[in-house]
Structures are given as C-alpha cells and as structure tokens.
C-alpha cells in the first residue's frame, strides 16, 4: 500500500496554485535531508512528469552526465550522450518541445540538483541559459528543482547573482513536521503510542518523516531508540556524517560550530562562537551560521539586553536528532540497551528538560493560540543578564512581547506528572521577573506563563502563575 502524504497542507496549496498559474514557473524546493521533499513532489506530480532526473550523491562530472543522459533516454530521447551541460539542456529542450501540448502543464523535476554542480562543469550557467532562453517563454513549463544541500540551493539558485538572478518564481523551504503532523503520521501507521511517547520520540529525532518511519509499532520507544542508535549498526547512529555531508560540501567548519553549541545549551552569540573557536567574527562565519539556520539545524533568537528594544542575537542548536546524538552517542560505549537501562537517570532527565524547551520554542504559534493572543502582534525573544560579581547570571528562554503592552514571561518545565511550585521555586520565579523588569526597564505588564507537560498542581504557591500551556496544546494545528 502506498504511503500516505501527511500534513504539508500549506505547501500543497501553494504548489497547486503554481501549477494552475498558466505561466512558466520555476520552483526551488529545499530543506534538510530526509524531510520529505522528493516524496511531496512525487506524490503530487509523479505520474505527470515530462522529465525527471536525480543527481548522484558524490558523483563526478561523468557520472552526473551519464545519469542525466539515462533520464533523457527514459523519456524518449534518442540522441548522443551530451558532452557539456549546455548540450544536455539543449537535448532536454528538444525532448520537451516534442512532448508539450498547448494548455497542458509540462512538469520538469530535477532532484538533488546540487549533485550535478561538479567543479568547473558549468552546470548552473547551463541551467540558467535553459530557463532564460527557452523555458521561461513557454507557459506550459513548470520546472521544479530540489536539493538537500540547502546552503548550495540558496546561494546558487535562489540568491544567484548570475544568469539565474531573480529568475526563481517561487521558493519553498520544507521544514520538519510539527507535533500535530507527527501525531497524524503515527496515527496513519496505527501506532499505539500516546502523546507523551510521541513527544519523547520527537525529542530524539524531531519531525523528520524518514526518521519517524524507522520506529516499529510492536516495540516501545526505549526499544526503538536502542535499536536505531545503540545497537551495532544502528541506522541513526550512522546518519550523522551522512546528514552533514549531504548538507555541506565541506562540513568540518559547520561541525565545529555544532559541537560547540551542543556543549552550550543556552546558546552563544556570534562573537562568543568566534572566541570559543579562536576564529574571526567575519562574513565567512556569518555565512556558515546563516547556512545552518537555513537547514533548520540552529536557530537565531533575538536577545534583549538592557532596554527591551536593544537586540543581540544568540544561536542555539535546535535539530533534535543532532542534540540527541551529541548528548548520548559518545557516552553510550558499547551498551546496546543504553536507553532502556538509563530511563529515569539524571542525564536522561536533563535531556528531557532541554528538549522540551526546544519543542516549545518550535511551537510558538500553538502557544499563542492557547493563550488567545494569536490575533495580536507579538515579538518573541530571549533575555540574558550578564554575570554579576558572584559570577551568576540569569536567562529566560522565551518572552512574548505583545502589542497590548503585556509580556508573557514563559517558564518551561518537563515533568511526568503535575508540576508543583514550592516556596523556593516561587521565589526564583519572582526574582527572575523582578530582575528582568529592573534591567530592561520595561513598562509592560508581565504575565508569568507556565508551559508544562501535564499542568500545574494546585497549591499555596500556584497563584504566582497567571497563564498555563500544556503538552496537549502543542499538538494543535
């Protein structure tokens, strides 16, 4: 039975709009490895391709040209193997001219596009020539290009300053599933897992459909994690190098930053990253950081220091698979039942808390909806207080500043049951509120907002919380 297409409603609506536009369209689809880019396009248009080719990972020029030539032949081309990419795209033009029917969409899908761009091959220039001199003038053509090497897609196609400058008609960044889409995915596979288990699975691998599909219905989450990460030959233990090799041609500089951010869970500014790695805080570092943001590996979060309107950003590692890998794989040794035997231990509990914070940050729209402020203009940011004389600072990971002169100061807590606030915890919350108010000099009212898994236990100290969000709210659309 063919696998269902889960979620992606917005992307489908946009693609269908482009399909029905009655003009030539050039759509660039990008996103991290295994996020479902190819599956989406094949599901919508697989039986309608006028031409489809996929680049060969790590192939040389001859290999890529051979793959393109083979695809041409599969669609009816009978000419000689092209010697250059200009020849190859001219052959594609001839093939399409023989197949185009007036008023009917002609879909050309080039998958893993970055693979074709081998050194000095002239692929991007030839693609630009194909589009500018022919395809752009044929209203039936819908050219869809796709690639996991997100930074390459952005630099060479979307933000191209040569022949493809401003030629892309639409770009589409395919992100991992939300919790809502993840729940729909598991439901489509008749999984017996509860939301709490799905939440923990999301913490380990994120909303990456391919990773989620590796879990089996007849095993617990612990058994699945042991099999995928900790058993000899575990599929996801081997995925790390593949992931970053597919995203970046030279991944070493990226991996150093990722490793650094994995050790600094609260995040670092660009200057702090540069200082820690003993590198220049220059344009090259900015490019690397921006590429990691494009790939949904890290997040840039505005930080307020001093006055509320001041901005200084921190970068945080947000890819759940990468966080899990760094947190546990190096420590597991040869224990093939590492996860099952460590349930409830401090290192797992620490990871659960960090991951729940990241999940909340990835589901701000659901939080706004629960708080009934999704119709108000809001700005989300973090706050950091520099260390005082005793060496202690303070940080609030999520503040929601609203146009109605209120701020939701969010406390995020992961627990297996109800969260109870005692005297000490209430004092900590009140001290954070006061410290934030004093340092930022904000005139806004402050709502203390507790985001927990299962809610707040009623007690004499619970009145310090003005609003609540729970795990179930994060599963909303």
Protein Blocks (a to p, Z undefined) as FASTA:
>chain_A
ZZddeejllmmmmmmmmmmnopacdddddddehilpmmmmmmmmmmmcfbdcdddehiaf
klmmmmmmmmmmmnopabdcdfbfklmmmmmmmmmmmmpcghiacddddehkllmmcghk
lmmmmmmmmmmmmmmmmmkbccddddfblmlmmmmmmmocblmgokafbdcddddddfkl
mmmmmmmnopabdfklmmmmmmmnopafklmmmpcfkbcfklmmmmmmmmghiaklmmmm
mmmmmmpmblmlmmmmmmmmmmmmnopafklmmmmnopacdfklmmmmmmmmmnomaccd
dddehjfkbccdddddfbfklmmmmmmmmmnmmafklmmmmgoiaklmmmmmmmmmmmmm
mmmmmmmmmnopmmpccddddddddddfkopacddfbdcddfkopacdddddddfbdcdd
dfklmmmmmmmmmmmmmmnopabdcddddddfkopaddfklmmpmbdcdfklmmpZZ
